[in-house]
Amino acid sequence: MEYNTEDYKGRKIWLFPNDTYSKKGVIKNVDDLGFIILITEADEMSGYAVGRTYFFNHANNLTFFFLD
């Protein structure tokens, strides 16, 4: 997959990985393996913790849209 990683790094996103609970974050890095995302806001039922960093590989069903 060809893409410019600089188009993703540092961008604020609203993400939906296989559930309906609200989560927002910042893309810290992206490469051929997947995305590293810092969670900045999360519904308490989401299972994600604010301030933690998560890795989502490209095989995950990850949907997001840019907030900036």
Backbone as a ProteinNet text record, in pm:
[ID]
protein_1_A
[PRIMARY]
MEYNTEDYKGRKIWLFPNDTYSKKGVIKNVDDLGFIILITEADEMSGYAVGRTYFFNHANNLTFFFLD
[TERTIARY]
84.6	0	89.1	66.2	145.5	65.5	127.3	66	176.3	148.3	244.1	213.4	300.5	275.4	263.2	324.3	316.3	174.6	91.3	-48	-130.5	-79	-151.4	-95.3	35.6	99.3	54.3	14.1	-26.2	-169.9	-242	-381.6	-474.6	-573.2	-674.9	-784.2	-828.2	-928.8	-1037.4	-1150.4	-1257.4	-1257.4	-1238.6	-1220.6	-1327	-1349.1	-1451.9	-1396.8	-1319	-1267.8	-1362.9	-1456.7	-1547.5	-1648	-1677.5	-1778.7	-1843.7	-1934.3	-2009.4	-1973.6	-1881.1	-1844.9	-1749.2	-1772.9	-1694.7	-1550.4	-1458.7	-1315.6	-1254.6	-1167.6	-1092.9	-946.8	-862.5	-719.9	-637.3	-506.7	-409	-323.6	-306.7	-221.1	-75.7	-6.7	133.7	227.1	187.8	271.7	186.2	226.3	164.4	273.9	268.8	366.1	298.6	376.2	320.2	250.1	275.7	211.9	79.8	67.8	-56.7	-40.9	-136.2	-142.3	-110	-39.1	-20.6	-98.8	-196.2	-288.4	-289.1	-273.1	-284.2	-430	-494.9	-635.1	-641.8	-721.7	-735.7	-871.8	-972.3	-1106.7	-1164.5	-1235.8	-1296.3	-1414.5	-1521.7	-1635.4	-1589.1	-1638.2	-1591.5	-1624.6	-1722.1	-1759	-1678	-1590.3	-1517.9	-1408.7	-1357	-1245.1	-1110.3	-1108.8	-985.3	-961.8	-836.5	-801.9	-739.5	-787.8	-732.1	-585.5	-501.2	-358.4	-276.9	-343.1	-271	-258.2	-156.2	-128.7	-163.6	-231.1	-275.5	-227.2	-200.8	-160.9	-278.5	-310.7	-414.9	-350.3	-341.8	-280.5	-379.2	-329.3	-412.1	-517.8	-503.1	-602.9	-724.1	-709.4	-822.1	-929.9	-1051.6	-1163.1	-1169.2	-1078.7	-1068.4	-1127.7	-1224.8	-1284.6	-1259.2	-1216.7	-1196.4	-1218	-1239.3	-1239	-1161.2	-1103.5	-1018.4	-1102.6	-1058	-1125.7	-1063.3	-944.9	-877.8	-880
-116.8	0	123.1	212.5	334.3	451.4	525.1	643.6	727.9	852.1	942.4	945.5	888	881	1019.7	1119.1	1255.3	1311.3	1254.6	1297.2	1249.1	1153.1	1093.6	1134.4	1142.5	1168.2	1300.7	1293.4	1412.8	1455	1385.7	1422.9	1372.9	1455.6	1419.5	1340.6	1231.1	1144.5	1104.9	1064.6	1000.2	858	759	623.3	527.2	423.8	323.6	183.5	124.2	-11.1	-118.8	-161.9	-273.6	-247.1	-122.1	-97.1	39.8	74	197.7	304.2	275.2	371.7	477.2	600.3	713.2	710.2	733.8	745.1	847	930.2	1024.3	1009.1	1040.9	1025.6	1102.2	1082.1	1143.8	1032	1032.7	933.7	971.3	886.7	911.7	860.5	749.3	692.1	599.2	584.2	487.2	432.1	301.2	237.6	119.5	33	-80.5	-181.4	-174.5	-267.8	-215.8	-84.6	-30.3	108.7	144.6	276.8	269.2	367.7	385.7	511.3	494.8	603	629.7	756.6	802.1	841.3	779.7	809.4	937.5	1033.9	1162	1176.8	1106.7	1104.9	966.1	913.3	780.8	764.3	709	671.8	567.6	574.1	480.8	335.2	312.5	176	125.7	207.6	171	67.4	59.5	-30.7	30.7	157.5	228.7	334	356.4	451.3	577.3	691.9	820.2	827.5	872.5	883.8	761.5	652.5	531.6	527.7	456.7	442.5	300.5	288.4	159.1	140.2	14	-21.9	-90.1	-46.4	-108	-150.8	-282.2	-325.5	-306.8	-309.8	-284.2	-392	-508.4	-614.7	-589.1	-499.8	-465.8	-393.4	-407.9	-335.6	-196.9	-108.9	24.2	126.9	201.8	310.8	438.7	542.6	671.1	782.7	903.1	1020.6	1130.4	1215.7	1323.4	1435.1	1487.4	1597.4	1732.5	1732.8	1860.5	1892.1
0	0	0	-92.2	-99	-45.1	45.3	102.2	163.6	184.2	247	396.1	477.8	621.7	684.1	624.4	677.7	667.6	579.6	569.2	688.6	765.6	877.8	1014	1027.2	1156.4	1216.5	1344.2	1416.6	1394.5	1308.4	1278.3	1387.7	1421.3	1520.1	1449.4	1514.6	1453.1	1553.7	1498.5	1573	1520.7	1607.5	1558	1608	1526.6	1551.2	1520.7	1611.3	1584.8	1636.8	1555.4	1586.1	1696.9	1731.3	1833.6	1813.2	1901.4	1885.5	1987.8	2078.8	2182.2	2128.5	2167.3	2117	2166.8	2073.8	2104.8	2009.8	2063.5	1980.1	2012.7	1915	1936.9	1836.9	1848	1759.2	1701.2	1569.8	1505.2	1533.3	1605.6	1639.7	1531.1	1467.9	1362.2	1276.3	1153.2	1063	972.5	950.4	861.1	794	733	660	751.1	882.6	975.5	1029.9	1048.8	1101.4	1159.7	1246.5	1307.2	1456	1507.3	1650.3	1686.6	1778.3	1810.6	1960.3	1996.8	2134.9	2157.8	2256.5	2287.3	2371	2323.7	2393.5	2460.4	2410.4	2469.1	2445.3	2547.4	2529.9	2624.2	2572.1	2654.5	2755.1	2876.7	2980.1	2946.7	2861.1	2821.8	2702	2648.5	2526.2	2547.7	2669.5	2694.5	2663.2	2622.6	2593.2	2700.9	2737.1	2842.5	2782.5	2828	2784.8	2827.4	2735.2	2762.7	2726.4	2692.4	2651.8	2500.4	2455.1	2312.8	2269.6	2155.5	2104.2	1961.1	1927.4	1792.3	1723.4	1603	1520.7	1390	1366.4	1240.8	1126.3	1005.7	888.1	866.4	931.1	918.7	1009.4	1109.4	1197.1	1117.2	1163.8	1103.6	1167.9	1131.2	1189.7	1094.5	1144.4	1068.6	1145.7	1077.9	1144.1	1045	1099.2	1013.1	1082.2	1000.6	1050.5	1112	1224.9	1292.2	1261.1	1202.7	1172.3	1024.2
[MASK]
++++++++++++++++++++++++++++++++++++++++++++++++++++++++++++++++++++

